[in-house]
């Protein structure tokens, strides 16, 4: 193993792999946000208190808004929103959270439900008021259909009275404090007209005016939480009145001039899903944030591994810690995972943007949800591994890894807790999954396949997915009838494994598509090596199931560890060059001491004895 620093990759190879990771429109979609991270206002700085970090986040949010040619255009452009999260997420998680809420959940929802521009949004577009989103409650998170805040239509005043009925219905975790200036929010509430509950809708409610809360609004800060500081609060309403125009109306429903309710949708659940449709782009944004954070963590770990020297074999002196397989092996594996995360994110984004009919939209939405769970969970694995590979240096805040470790937890929970989102996808796929491959009786031979053939390895992922869903259906059928929860509990474990295999298969197919687009040459060889490592890792994890259904032989299972080690060596030899394809600006590394060879200088003591000029005594000694 040749440790870093390795020869710099050719510009052509680096650019080709950058295109693989970011798509063909890198300059159009990503250049602005990448450049922003290099400017002085967005450079890494030390804040003494969480409140200072929060105030900095809001100040930077306004800087972004002033730099835009159109805040509305950003809110309507999902690719631009995800690119923002991809680049700014690892730089300032507080800022990224605030920006996602304001531009996607708040402005995006307002624009989606007012295509004719009848509502005056100028205060929010100029950011005279910051927008926030009040959906979940203390007792209702992923079960948003059950929120208990009410918005009751008042015929006499031609508006709605928003009320919080009890403590469990307080809005949970919106950024509604006085920090950041005046705020308005979109409040999810049960729409009650003439005593009839029509389901959950969004209403635009002014919250604060810069000096305090508005009439009928109560805000209390939540206890400090792990991760980047955001002004998460408990928010409740005491007969807070808003005009009828505050309702975000559309096909989901409206209240007419005469106070009558109408809707094109009979299902109350469907009305809610239309109202909060911006949660799906939010999932894409969380995936993007996780991908960007994992890239930065991996780049830091690979760089540090080349600088940090440790004792080599006896008599050989010191070597970079990267020279040891125990160190570069996990980083190579993480590199393959980061490529897979990036490609799956692009695949989900493309599917979402290109879907037109109802079936296509539903399938794309499910892929976005599955990808969000898989990507954010894998990002946590990568970030924690990189932190460990950097030892105690990785725990120091100034090196930037510690905040990535805690920050990734927010993406796992935001826009739908991963496990709940994956369980929903598992239940949907359980009903539509294809029949599993037929199990071999043991009398015949397993299908011929070569573990060095990527197409065969991709096929094994499809086999794994089908086998897990077949197991889930079998367990559901064997459960006692009449007990829906019991049947789901029997099937859920296997179904979730099927969803995991599905996500990995989608990433594998994205690898294949990207490879097919590359001409023969070094860039294609590098990507093929990364793909092979990813596929072998997946095959190794599923080896038992694949052997059980006859898709691999015992000899192939025994061969997998050696083939995996070969793939690790191939990727590890080029890891520094592969990291270059992340296109991270030099400024990102300049603000993190661990990224440079002189990282120890960050701990220099100007008054240390090593800085004193030696004084020679009369006897010739020095002191």
VONU-846199 format. One line per 10 residues: number of its first residue (from 1); their letters; for each residue x, y, z of C-alpha. Coordinates in steps of 0.001 Angstrom, whole numbers, plus 500000, padded with zeros to 6 digits. Last residue first. Example, Ala and Ser with C-alpha at 12.3 -4.5 7.8 and 13.67 -1.06 7.14 Angstrom:
2
2) sa) 513670,498940,507140  512300,495500,507800
***
This chain:
623
623) xxxxxxxxxx) 520382,526590,529056  523438,525836,527072  526776,524588,528385  530033,526322,527498  531319,526744,531065  530615,530455,530869  527000,529688,530050  525434,529723,526573  521820,530939,526407  519515,529083,524001
613) xxxxxxxxxx) 516945,531390,522384  513550,530538,523783  510843,529151,521480  511276,525538,522656  510604,526739,526206  506958,527394,525384  505700,530961,525535  504328,530895,521995  502633,527554,522782  501908,525538,519659
603) xxxxxxxxxx) 498697,523512,519600  497521,524611,516141  501095,523929,515016  500395,520207,515391  498237,520303,512253  501289,521223,510146  500548,518513,507555  497136,520051,507013  493576,518725,507301  493682,518476,511096
593) xxxxxxxxxx) 493925,522260,511343  490378,522840,510019  489833,526353,508597  492280,525819,505745  490459,522618,504816  487194,524297,503859  489174,527150,502293  490815,524723,499868  487422,524201,498257  485913,520676,498212
583) xxxxxxxxxx) 485645,519349,494660  484622,515864,495899  486734,514530,493023  489846,515219,495085  488698,512479,497461  489287,509984,494654  492888,511155,494325  493503,510726,498053  491823,507276,497957  493793,505902,495018
573) xxxxxxxxxx) 495690,503054,496685  492780,502561,499103  490445,501678,496219  492587,498851,494853  493535,497559,498300  489904,497425,499424  488919,495555,496260  491544,492895,496881  490357,492579,500480  486779,492063,499256
563) xxxxxxxxxx) 487905,489327,496889  489638,487594,499795  486541,487863,502019  484179,486677,499238  485984,483452,498354  484432,481400,501168  480966,482515,500071  481862,481605,496506  482938,478110,497543  479670,477667,499448
553) xxxxxxxxxx) 477816,478478,496269  475848,481577,495471  472244,482126,494393  470975,478998,496081  468296,480538,498277  470182,479727,501494  473521,480811,500017  472073,484202,499154  470633,484572,502666  473958,483725,504268
543) xxxxxxxxxx) 475976,485903,501917  473859,489018,502435  476488,491137,504208  479229,489770,501955  477241,490577,498822  476789,494178,499992  480500,494585,500673  481292,492991,497327  479037,495495,495567  480608,498520,497245
533) xxxxxxxxxx) 484152,497349,496566  483299,496649,492945  481717,500075,492484  484832,501782,493839  487053,499785,491490  484757,500541,488560  484927,504246,489404  488721,504197,489310  488777,502237,486068  486297,504628,484461
523) xxxxxxxxxx) 488393,507624,485424  491585,505951,484188  490309,505218,480672  487430,503791,478681  484696,506345,478188  482270,507107,481026  478490,507017,480484  478236,503267,481097  480014,503731,484408  477434,506263,485574
513) xxxxxxxxxx) 474522,503987,484685  476134,501012,486423  476799,503012,489594  473175,504203,489597  472105,500564,489354  474215,499785,492416  472649,502692,494338  469168,501386,493487  470255,497930,494609  471518,499329,497922
503) xxxxxxxxxx) 468181,501064,498489  466278,497869,497680  468490,495835,500002  467629,498218,502854  463942,498019,501954  464122,494223,502005  465772,494304,505422  462837,496431,506551  460460,493796,505183  462258,491050,507116
493) xxxxxxxxxx) 461820,492883,510405  458277,494034,509594  456683,490686,508794  455686,489335,512213  454985,492819,513542  452747,493477,510532  450721,490327,511168  450417,491173,514888  449277,494683,514066  446613,493414,511674
483) xxxxxxxxxx) 445301,490753,514060  442352,489107,512323  444355,486199,511000  447079,484571,513151  450546,485000,511616  451690,482485,509016  450719,484727,506096  452722,487631,507546  455757,485405,508036  455573,484223,504421
473) xxxxxxxxxx) 455131,487754,503133  458188,488920,505087  460271,485961,503878  459320,486750,500298  460237,490386,500924  463639,489312,502201  464212,486986,499257  463262,489594,496677  465701,492153,498080  468496,489608,498305
463) xxxxxxxxxx) 467905,488415,494745  467998,492013,493491  471276,492503,495348  472616,489286,493861  471792,490628,490416  474032,493590,491087  476831,491146,491893  476209,489267,488642  476308,492510,486656  479511,493514,488436
453) xxxxxxxxxx) 481271,490328,487257  484196,489414,489525  481901,487256,491653  481228,485181,488545  477869,483496,488170  476513,480127,487154  473170,479475,488760  473368,477164,491790  473625,473490,491020  470772,471068,491463
443) xxxxxxxxxx) 469812,468738,494296  469945,471317,497073  466260,472087,496815  467018,475464,495366  464800,478317,496474  462729,480020,493845  463513,483710,493441  461163,485882,495415  457898,486958,493889  457866,490609,493015
433) xxxxxxxxxx) 457264,493190,495759  453911,495010,495469  452217,494423,498817  455436,494332,500804  456593,497423,498968  453935,499580,500602  454580,498159,504074  458335,498540,503658  457953,502150,502506  455948,502958,505641
423) xxxxxxxxxx) 458512,501139,507783  461321,503117,506144  459631,506412,507022  458991,505292,510591  462586,504129,510981  464033,507267,509465  462082,509818,511492  460206,512076,509098  461385,515384,507661  464114,515623,510314
413) xxxxxxxxxx) 465060,512589,512439  468079,511197,510584  469071,514685,509425  469285,515834,513040  471522,512941,514028  473988,513979,511328  474763,517134,513284  476179,515316,516297  478956,513562,514387  479410,516492,511992
403) xxxxxxxxxx) 479894,518826,514949  482671,516593,516264  484421,516456,512901  485113,520175,512525  488781,520277,513490  488194,523239,515782  485732,521224,517839  488307,518731,519072  486999,515160,519146  488611,514187,515852
393) xxxxxxxxxx) 492021,515130,517195  491494,512496,519895  491546,509745,517309  491265,510723,513651  490238,507210,512591  487468,507407,515182  486021,510561,513641  486178,508970,510203  484259,505906,511405  481635,508118,513086
383) xxxxxxxxxx) 481222,510144,509884  480929,507068,507659  478391,505243,509822  476361,508444,510264  476398,508954,506507  475129,505397,506024  472121,506192,508225  471506,509460,506367  471772,507774,502976  469558,504777,503733
373) xxxxxxxxxx) 466796,506805,505356  466745,509552,502744  467023,507040,499900  463944,505144,501089  461947,508382,501331  463081,509665,497937  462366,506233,496418  458857,506319,497902  458228,509779,496456  459431,508598,493061
363) xxxxxxxxxx) 457045,505638,493138  454124,507894,494099  455026,510445,491435  455278,507793,488765  451885,506414,489726  450281,509878,489723  451704,510962,486380  454631,513361,485958  457850,512051,487478  460978,513723,486073
353) xxxxxxxxxx) 461850,515856,489099  461371,513084,491643  463224,510508,489559  466164,512867,489034  466381,513645,492760  466210,509959,493693  468974,509070,491215  471135,511982,492351  470823,510861,495980  471587,507265,495010
343) xxxxxxxxxx) 474734,508397,493212  475990,510428,496149  475257,507703,498686  477032,505096,496529  480094,507349,496192  480048,507896,499948  479787,504146,500559  482770,503390,498338  484767,506007,500242  483694,504530,503570
333) xxxxxxxxxx) 485058,501156,502496  488331,502802,501560  488386,504560,504931  487710,501305,506793  490632,499625,504996  493014,502578,505299  493412,502201,509057  493533,498466,509710  495361,498123,506404  498217,500185,507864
323) xxxxxxxxxx) 499921,502668,505534  497342,505300,506457  499087,505720,509814  501890,507381,507901  505130,505506,508555  507804,505781,511234  511132,504012,511366  511787,500735,509598  513748,498896,512299  510762,497204,513852
313) xxxxxxxxxx) 507660,497538,511673  506322,501084,511519  505900,503553,514353  503267,506180,513727  502980,509253,511531  499899,511410,511160  500038,513392,507956  498645,510848,505472  495908,509685,507811  495018,513316,508437
303) xxxxxxxxxx) 494248,513827,504768  492119,510689,504556  490198,511607,507719  489535,515186,506593  488315,514065,503161  486074,511458,504786  484455,513973,507138  483935,516491,504323  482349,513882,502066  480105,512581,504863
293) xxxxxxxxxx) 478808,516097,505523  477990,516687,501863  476124,513385,501562  474196,513992,504784  473146,517488,503705  472035,516151,500331  469975,513408,501949  468355,515983,504249  467553,518185,501233  465959,515259,499411
283) xxxxxxxxxx) 463816,514635,502485  462824,518302,502467  461806,517961,498820  459369,515331,500158  458202,517462,503112  457076,520155,500684  453885,518202,500020  452513,519301,503395  449096,520427,502118  448858,517682,499482
273) xxxxxxxxxx) 449609,515021,502094  447059,516551,504454  444268,516496,501888  445166,512887,501061  444713,511920,504696  441339,513649,504779  440261,511556,501818  437432,512999,499719  439647,515254,497664  438309,518042,495446
263) xxxxxxxxxx) 437453,520011,498566  434787,522457,499708  433979,524141,503009  431229,526771,503240  431848,530145,504888  429830,532111,502354  432907,533504,500656  434274,529985,500283  436454,527900,502597  439010,525863,500717
253) xxxxxxxxxx) 440187,522286,500253  442917,519890,499210  442582,521003,495611  443831,524375,496755  443866,526478,499896  446590,527553,502273  444320,529143,504874  445433,532631,505928  442921,534142,503493  440165,533391,506019
243) xxxxxxxxxx) 441757,535934,508390  443707,534884,511470  442640,534844,515138  444702,533314,517972  442314,531810,520505  445220,530835,522795  447875,529266,520591  450902,527222,521587  454592,527080,520667  457295,524928,522264
233) xxxxxxxxxx) 460662,526062,521007  463705,525191,518911  466037,528173,518570  468713,526294,516646  472135,525403,518060  474024,522694,516158  473878,519210,517610  472623,517854,520904  469652,519590,522492  469241,522456,524945
223) xxxxxxxxxx) 465890,522486,526681  462956,523874,524672  462287,527594,524588  458752,528815,525302  456484,530616,522841  452861,531706,523358  450739,533180,520578  447251,534653,521094  448316,538205,520439  451738,538454,518747
213) xxxxxxxxxx) 454915,537357,520483  457616,539791,521455  459723,542745,520339  460635,541643,516819  457040,541170,515691  456460,537521,516544  454071,534790,515374  452082,535834,512308  450011,532778,511227  449745,531328,507719
203) xxxxxxxxxx) 447449,528307,507894  448171,524723,506863  445500,522009,506772  444669,518902,508809  441299,517198,508409  437766,518348,507662  436476,518310,511246  432811,519324,511191  431370,521650,513841  430355,524343,511392
193) xxxxxxxxxx) 433833,524392,509920  436747,522808,511789  440153,522658,510091  442550,520574,512186  445807,522493,512400  449240,522607,510766  450690,526070,511305  452722,527848,508627  454784,530404,510480  455553,534088,510675
183) xxxxxxxxxx) 458639,535603,512221  460073,538957,513263  463795,539026,514110  466445,536296,513985  466164,535312,517623  462806,536167,519200  461994,532469,519450  459926,530512,516920  462314,527922,515509  459764,525090,515500
173) xxxxxxxxxx) 460545,522247,517947  457157,520891,519052  453864,522658,518504  451892,522250,521710  449215,519565,521347  450362,517433,524272  449904,520398,526606  446195,520814,525880  443646,522296,523453  445965,524581,521428
163) xxxxxxxxxx) 443684,527012,519585  443606,528795,516240  440464,530838,515616  439855,531132,511896  438432,533897,509757  435305,535541,508458  434729,537552,511672  431086,536557,512124  431500,533183,510425  434315,532026,512756
153) xxxxxxxxxx) 436027,528966,511273  437803,526799,513833  441536,526144,513434  442429,523347,515847  445717,522010,517234  445221,518283,517760  447657,516659,515355  446509,513130,514414  447211,513198,510676  450768,514191,511596
143) xxxxxxxxxx) 451497,510663,512825  455251,511066,512220  455463,513421,515177  452387,513752,517375  452445,513955,521187  454608,517060,521581  453362,518403,518285  454607,518272,514707  453628,520871,512100  454811,524372,512842
133) xxxxxxxxxx) 456935,525634,509944  459026,528831,509990  459365,531962,507906  461647,534877,508669  460131,538321,508383  461793,541312,506717  463300,538472,504735  462964,540340,501420  461046,537330,500050  459227,536970,503364
123) xxxxxxxxxx) 458068,540593,503500  457230,540520,499772  454932,537502,500042  451658,539281,499257  449092,536544,498547  447414,536601,495145  450428,535148,493349  448508,532990,490866  450350,529833,491944  449246,530264,495580
113) xxxxxxxxxx) 449478,526808,497131  452913,525906,495792  454214,529411,496503  453207,529317,500164  454555,525774,500578  457905,526694,499039  458174,529836,501159  457690,527923,504421  458942,524345,504026  461566,524990,501369
103) xxxxxxxxxx) 462961,528505,501693  462455,529259,505389  462804,525781,506871  465722,524728,504688  467496,528034,505292  467166,527763,509079  468503,524211,509107  471349,525118,506767  472340,528108,508884  472552,525971,512016
93) xxxxxxxxxx) 474473,523237,510190  477178,525705,509135  479958,524323,506921  478920,520644,506669  475370,521601,505619  476441,524552,503445  477549,522521,500438  474969,519736,500144  472183,521757,501749  472456,524551,499178
83) xxxxxxxxxx) 472691,521929,496412  469431,520409,497656  467682,523779,497453  469110,524515,494000  467911,521161,492707  464478,521667,494261  463998,524986,492461  460756,526636,493603  462186,528120,496809  465267,529306,494911
73) xxxxxxxxxx) 463105,531077,492333  461077,532724,495078  464242,534056,496722  465122,535744,493444  468436,537266,492333  469953,535844,495485  472863,537500,497321  470605,539417,499692  468913,536182,500771  472240,534489,501403
63) xxxxxxxxxx) 473364,537381,503578  470061,537165,505437  470682,533518,506230  474229,534409,507287  472872,536767,509929  470409,534089,511081  473212,531546,511467  475484,534054,513198  472727,534754,515728  472483,531008,516391
53) xxxxxxxxxx) 476240,530629,516792  476298,533568,519199  473421,532021,521125  475315,528719,521354  478156,530563,523098  481786,531473,522430  481563,531256,518658  484674,530184,516765  484741,530810,513044  484563,528764,509852
43) xxxxxxxxxx) 484336,530859,506727  480902,531950,505619  481349,535710,505957  484860,535404,504420  483862,533779,501162  484921,530196,500423  481601,528560,501348  479815,530888,498935  481871,529567,496040  480510,526056,496554
33) xxxxxxxxxx) 476983,527441,496759  477310,529334,493473  479163,526526,491680  476619,523811,492520  473729,523746,490070  475071,525532,486994  478721,524560,487405  477968,520943,488206  475441,520513,485402  476557,517052,484243
23) xxxxxxxxxx) 475847,515375,487582  477395,515930,491001  479179,512659,491768  479775,511419,488222  480700,514928,487086  483265,515098,489877  484590,511757,488639  485169,513160,485164  486683,516348,486573  489201,514428,488669
13) xxxxxxxxxx) 490144,512148,485799  490565,515040,483351  492514,517150,485816  494959,514319,486255  495103,512890,489740  497766,514158,492105  500390,511560,492874  499669,509958,496251  500249,511762,499533  499237,509403,500863
3) xxx) 500319,505824,501589  501372,503365,498923  500000,500000,500000
***
